Amino acid sequence: MVLFGLPTGAGRILYENNIFLIPDILANAGGVTVSYFEWVQGLMEYFWSEEEVIEKLRSVMRKAFHDTLEVSLRERVNMRIAAYMLAVSRTADAGKTLGVYP
C-alpha cells in the first residue's frame, strides 16, 4: 500500500532497505500484452509464430522496464511509484491528444 508516495507495511521495509523490485503492474503486463497480441491477430486474421510472439513481447517488456527505470532514476522514486507516474503521465497525454469521447 502507498500513502502519499511512501510505502507502508512490507513495502516500507523493502523501500528502507533499498530492495529493487519490479512493480506488480509491470510484472503482470506480459500476460495482458500477449492477450492484446491475440486480439490483434484475430482482427487481422493472420497468426504469428510462437517465436514472433516471444520477440514482440520481449521488445514491449524491455521498453516498459527501461521507461519505468528511467523515471525511477530521474525522479528518485522506487519502481512502483515510477510505474504509477508513467501510467498517469501517459493517460494524461492520451487525453490531451485524443480528447474526451462521449
FIGUPA-838290 format. One line per field, with one value per atom (N, C-alpha, C): atom name; residue number from 1; y, z, x; residue in three letters. Coordinates in steps of 0.05 Angstrom, whole numbers, plus 32768, in hexadecimal, padded with zeros to 4 digits. Atoms other than C-alpha are relative to their C-alpha. Layout:
BEGIN
at <- c(CA/...) .
i <- c(NUM/...) .
v <- c(Y/...) .
w <- c(Z/...) .
u <- c(X/...) .
aa <- c(Ala/...) .
//
This chain:
BEGIN
at <- c(N/CA/C/N/CA/C/N/CA/C/N/CA/C/N/CA/C/N/CA/C/N/CA/C/N/CA/C/N/CA/C/N/CA/C/N/CA/C/N/CA/C/N/CA/C/N/CA/C/N/CA/C/N/CA/C/N/CA/C/N/CA/C/N/CA/C/N/CA/C/N/CA/C/N/CA/C/N/CA/C/N/CA/C/N/CA/C/N/CA/C/N/CA/C/N/CA/C/N/CA/C/N/CA/C/N/CA/C/N/CA/C/N/CA/C/N/CA/C/N/CA/C/N/CA/C/N/CA/C/N/CA/C/N/CA/C/N/CA/C/N/CA/C/N/CA/C/N/CA/C/N/CA/C/N/CA/C/N/CA/C/N/CA/C/N/CA/C/N/CA/C/N/CA/C/N/CA/C/N/CA/C/N/CA/C/N/CA/C/N/CA/C/N/CA/C/N/CA/C/N/CA/C/N/CA/C/N/CA/C/N/CA/C/N/CA/C/N/CA/C/N/CA/C/N/CA/C/N/CA/C/N/CA/C/N/CA/C/N/CA/C/N/CA/C/N/CA/C/N/CA/C/N/CA/C/N/CA/C/N/CA/C/N/CA/C/N/CA/C/N/CA/C/N/CA/C/N/CA/C/N/CA/C/N/CA/C/N/CA/C/N/CA/C/N/CA/C/N/CA/C/N/CA/C/N/CA/C/N/CA/C/N/CA/C/N/CA/C/N/CA/C/N/CA/C/N/CA/C/N/CA/C/N/CA/C/N/CA/C/N/CA/C/N/CA/C/N/CA/C/N/CA/C/N/CA/C) .
i <- c(1/1/1/2/2/2/3/3/3/4/4/4/5/5/5/6/6/6/7/7/7/8/8/8/9/9/9/10/10/10/11/11/11/12/12/12/13/13/13/14/14/14/15/15/15/16/16/16/17/17/17/18/18/18/19/19/19/20/20/20/21/21/21/22/22/22/23/23/23/24/24/24/25/25/25/26/26/26/27/27/27/28/28/28/29/29/29/30/30/30/31/31/31/32/32/32/33/33/33/34/34/34/35/35/35/36/36/36/37/37/37/38/38/38/39/39/39/40/40/40/41/41/41/42/42/42/43/43/43/44/44/44/45/45/45/46/46/46/47/47/47/48/48/48/49/49/49/50/50/50/51/51/51/52/52/52/53/53/53/54/54/54/55/55/55/56/56/56/57/57/57/58/58/58/59/59/59/60/60/60/61/61/61/62/62/62/63/63/63/64/64/64/65/65/65/66/66/66/67/67/67/68/68/68/69/69/69/70/70/70/71/71/71/72/72/72/73/73/73/74/74/74/75/75/75/76/76/76/77/77/77/78/78/78/79/79/79/80/80/80/81/81/81/82/82/82/83/83/83/84/84/84/85/85/85/86/86/86/87/87/87/88/88/88/89/89/89/90/90/90/91/91/91/92/92/92/93/93/93/94/94/94/95/95/95/96/96/96/97/97/97/98/98/98/99/99/99/100/100/100/101/101/101/102/102/102) .
v <- c(7FE9/8000/8019/7FE8/8046/8017/7FE9/8083/8019/7FE8/80C6/7FFB/8006/80A6/7FEF/8010/8081/7FE5/801B/8036/7FFC/8007/8019/7FE2/801D/7FD4/7FF4/800E/7FA3/8011/7FEE/7FD6/8013/7FED/8006/7FF2/800E/7FD1/7FFC/8004/7FC0/801B/7FE5/800B/8009/7FF7/801B/7FF1/8011/7FE2/8000/7FFD/7FF8/7FE6/8019/7FB6/8008/7FFA/7FBC/7FEC/8011/7FA1/8009/7FFA/7F9C/8005/7FFC/7FBC/7FED/8014/7F8E/8008/7FF8/7FB8/7FFA/8006/7FAC/7FE2/801D/7F63/7FF1/800E/7F51/8009/7FF5/7F78/7FEC/8013/7F3E/7FF0/800F/7F16/8011/7FED/7F52/8007/7FFA/7F62/7FEA/8017/7F1C/7FFE/8000/7F20/8014/7FEC/7F60/7FF6/800B/7F3E/7FEC/8013/7F06/800E/7FF0/7F3A/800B/7FF4/7F5D/7FEB/8016/7F1B/7FF7/8007/7F0A/8014/7FEB/7F4D/7FFE/8000/7F46/7FE5/801B/7EFC/7FF6/8009/7EF1/7FF9/8009/7ECA/7FFE/8000/7ED2/7FE5/8018/7E98/8006/7FFD/7E8C/8012/7FF1/7EA9/801E/7FE4/7EE9/800D/7FF6/7EF1/8006/7FFC/7EE8/8018/7FE9/7F1A/801B/7FE8/7F4E/8006/7FFC/7F43/8009/7FF8/7F48/801E/7FE4/7F8B/8013/7FEF/7FA8/8001/8002/7F90/800E/7FF2/7FAA/801E/7FE4/7FEE/800A/7FF8/7FF0/8001/8001/7FDC/8018/7FEA/800F/801C/7FE7/8047/8004/7FFE/8038/8006/7FFC/8034/801D/7FE4/8077/8014/7FEE/8099/7FFD/8006/8077/800F/7FF3/8091/801E/7FE3/80D6/800D/7FF4/80E3/7FF7/800B/80BC/7FF4/800E/8091/7FE2/801C/8046/7FF8/8008/801E/8000/8001/8017/801C/7FE4/8063/8009/7FF9/806B/7FF5/800C/803B/800F/7FF0/8062/801C/7FE6/80A4/7FFE/8005/8089/7FFB/8006/806E/8019/7FE7/80AF/8013/7FEE/80D7/7FF8/8009/80AC/8002/7FFD/80AD/801D/7FE3/80F9/8008/7FFA/80FE/7FF6/800B/80D1/8011/7FEF/80FB/801A/7FE6/813B/7FFB/8006/811B/7FF8/800B/80F6/800E/7FF3/8120/7FEC/8011/8105/7FF8/800B/80D8/7FFE/8002/80D8/7FE4) .
w <- c(8000/8000/8000/8002/7FF0/800C/7FF5/8019/7FFB/8008/7FFC/7FF5/800D/7FD4/8010/7FEF/800F/8005/7FFB/8015/801E/7FE4/8054/8002/7FFB/8074/7FF4/800B/8050/7FEB/8014/8018/800C/7FF2/804A/8007/7FF9/8062/7FE7/8018/801B/7FF6/8009/8009/8011/7FEE/8047/7FFD/8004/8037/7FE3/801C/7FEE/7FF0/800F/7FD3/7FE5/801B/7F88/7FF9/8007/7F74/7FE5/8018/7F32/800A/7FF7/7F3F/7FF4/8009/7F39/7FE6/8019/7F02/7FE8/8016/7ED8/7FFE/8000/7EEC/7FF4/800B/7ED8/7FE4/801A/7E97/7FE9/8015/7E6F/7FF7/8007/7E72/7FF1/800D/7E60/7FE4/801B/7E26/7FED/8011/7E0A/7FF9/8006/7E0F/7FEB/8014/7DE7/7FE5/8019/7DB3/7FF4/800A/7DAE/7FF3/800B/7DA3/7FE5/8019/7D6D/7FEA/8014/7D4A/7FF6/8008/7D4B/7FED/8012/7D2C/7FE4/801A/7CF6/7FF1/800B/7CEB/7FF5/8006/7CE9/801A/7FE6/7D1F/7FFF/7FFD/7D36/800B/7FF4/7D48/801D/7FE4/7D90/8003/7FFF/7D83/7FFB/8005/7D66/8018/7FE9/7DA2/8017/7FEB/7DD2/7FFB/8007/7DAD/8003/7FFD/7DAB/801E/7FE3/7DF5/800D/7FF5/7E06/7FFA/8008/7DE1/8011/7FF1/7E03/801E/7FE4/7E49/8006/7FFC/7E42/8000/8002/7E2D/8019/7FE8/7E67/8018/7FE9/7E99/7FFF/8002/7E7E/8004/7FFC/7E7C/801E/7FE4/7EC4/8010/7FF2/7EDB/7FFB/8006/7EB9/8012/7FEF/7EDF/801D/7FE5/7F20/8006/7FFB/7F19/7FFE/8004/7EFF/8018/7FEB/7F35/801C/7FE6/7F6C/8011/7FF3/7F7D/7FFB/8005/7F82/7FE7/8019/7F46/8000/7FFE/7F5E/7FFB/8003/7F64/7FE3/801B/7F21/7FEC/8011/7F00/8001/7FFE/7F1B/7FF2/800D/7F05/7FE2/801D/7EBF/7FF6/8008/7EBB/8000/7FFF/7ED1/7FEB/8015/7EA2/7FE5/801B/7E66/7FFD/8001/7E77/7FFB/8004/7E7C/7FE4/801B/7E3B/7FEB/8012/7E18/8001/7FFE/7E33/7FF2/800F/7E18/7FE2/801D/7DD5/7FF4/800C/7DCA/8009/7FF5/7DF3/800E/7FF1/7E17/7FED/8011/7DF2/8010/7FF2/7E03/8008) .
u <- c(8011/8000/8012/7FF0/8019/7FEF/800E/8005/8011/7FF2/8019/801C/7FE7/8051/8013/7FEE/8070/7FF4/800B/8069/7FFA/8007/8049/8003/7FFE/804E/8019/7FE8/807C/800D/7FF5/8085/8014/7FEE/80A5/801B/7FE8/80D6/8012/7FF1/80EB/800C/7FF7/80F0/8017/7FEB/811A/801A/7FE9/8149/800A/7FF8/8151/7FFE/8004/8136/7FF3/800A/812B/7FEA/8017/80E7/7FF4/800F/80C3/7FE3/801B/807F/7FEC/8013/8043/7FF3/800D/8024/8012/7FEE/8062/8004/7FFB/806D/7FE8/8018/8025/7FF9/8007/8026/8005/7FFA/8042/7FE7/8018/8001/7FEC/8013/7FD7/800A/7FF4/8006/7FFB/8004/8001/7FE2/801D/7FB5/7FFA/8003/7FB8/800A/7FF6/7FE3/7FEC/8014/7FAF/7FE9/8017/7F78/8008/7FF7/7FA1/8001/7FFE/7FAF/7FE5/801B/7F65/7FF4/800A/7F53/800C/7FF1/7F88/7FFC/8002/7F78/801B/7FE5/7FC3/800D/7FF6/7FE7/801E/7FE3/802E/8009/7FF4/805C/8006/7FFA/806D/8019/7FE8/80B2/7FFB/8007/8094/7FF2/800E/8066/8014/7FEB/80A1/8011/7FEF/80CC/7FF1/8011/8093/7FFC/8004/8085/801A/7FE6/80CF/8005/7FFC/80D3/7FEE/8013/8095/8008/7FFA/80AA/801B/7FE6/80F2/7FFC/8005/80D9/7FF1/800F/80A7/8012/7FEE/80DD/8013/7FED/810F/7FF3/800E/80DB/7FFA/8005/80C8/8019/7FE6/8110/800A/7FF8/811F/7FF1/8010/80E6/800A/7FF7/80FD/801A/7FE6/8144/7FFE/8002/8131/7FF2/8010/80FD/8008/7FF6/8122/7FE9/8016/80E6/8004/7FFD/80DE/7FF1/800B/80C8/7FE1/801D/807F/7FF5/8009/8077/8005/7FF9/809B/7FEC/8014/806A/7FE6/8018/802F/8003/7FFB/804E/7FFF/8000/8059/7FE4/801B/8013/7FEE/8011/7FF2/8009/7FF6/801F/7FF6/8008/800E/7FE1/801D/7FC4/7FF8/8005/7FC5/8007/7FF8/7FEA/7FEC/8014/7FB8/7FE6/8018/7F7F/8003/7FFA/7F9F/7FFF/7FFE/7FAD/7FE5/8018/7F6C/7FE6/8018/7F3C/7FEE/8013/7F00/7FEA/8015/7ED0/7FE6/801A/7E86/7FFA) .
aa <- c(Met/Met/Met/Val/Val/Val/Leu/Leu/Leu/Phe/Phe/Phe/Gly/Gly/Gly/Leu/Leu/Leu/Pro/Pro/Pro/Thr/Thr/Thr/Gly/Gly/Gly/Ala/Ala/Ala/Gly/Gly/Gly/Arg/Arg/Arg/Ile/Ile/Ile/Leu/Leu/Leu/Tyr/Tyr/Tyr/Glu/Glu/Glu/Asn/Asn/Asn/Asn/Asn/Asn/Ile/Ile/Ile/Phe/Phe/Phe/Leu/Leu/Leu/Ile/Ile/Ile/Pro/Pro/Pro/Asp/Asp/Asp/Ile/Ile/Ile/Leu/Leu/Leu/Ala/Ala/Ala/Asn/Asn/Asn/Ala/Ala/Ala/Gly/Gly/Gly/Gly/Gly/Gly/Val/Val/Val/Thr/Thr/Thr/Val/Val/Val/Ser/Ser/Ser/Tyr/Tyr/Tyr/Phe/Phe/Phe/Glu/Glu/Glu/Trp/Trp/Trp/Val/Val/Val/Gln/Gln/Gln/Gly/Gly/Gly/Leu/Leu/Leu/Met/Met/Met/Glu/Glu/Glu/Tyr/Tyr/Tyr/Phe/Phe/Phe/Trp/Trp/Trp/Ser/Ser/Ser/Glu/Glu/Glu/Glu/Glu/Glu/Glu/Glu/Glu/Val/Val/Val/Ile/Ile/Ile/Glu/Glu/Glu/Lys/Lys/Lys/Leu/Leu/Leu/Arg/Arg/Arg/Ser/Ser/Ser/Val/Val/Val/Met/Met/Met/Arg/Arg/Arg/Lys/Lys/Lys/Ala/Ala/Ala/Phe/Phe/Phe/His/His/His/Asp/Asp/Asp/Thr/Thr/Thr/Leu/Leu/Leu/Glu/Glu/Glu/Val/Val/Val/Ser/Ser/Ser/Leu/Leu/Leu/Arg/Arg/Arg/Glu/Glu/Glu/Arg/Arg/Arg/Val/Val/Val/Asn/Asn/Asn/Met/Met/Met/Arg/Arg/Arg/Ile/Ile/Ile/Ala/Ala/Ala/Ala/Ala/Ala/Tyr/Tyr/Tyr/Met/Met/Met/Leu/Leu/Leu/Ala/Ala/Ala/Val/Val/Val/Ser/Ser/Ser/Arg/Arg/Arg/Thr/Thr/Thr/Ala/Ala/Ala/Asp/Asp/Asp/Ala/Ala/Ala/Gly/Gly/Gly/Lys/Lys/Lys/Thr/Thr/Thr/Leu/Leu/Leu/Gly/Gly/Gly/Val/Val/Val/Tyr/Tyr/Tyr/Pro/Pro/Pro) .
//
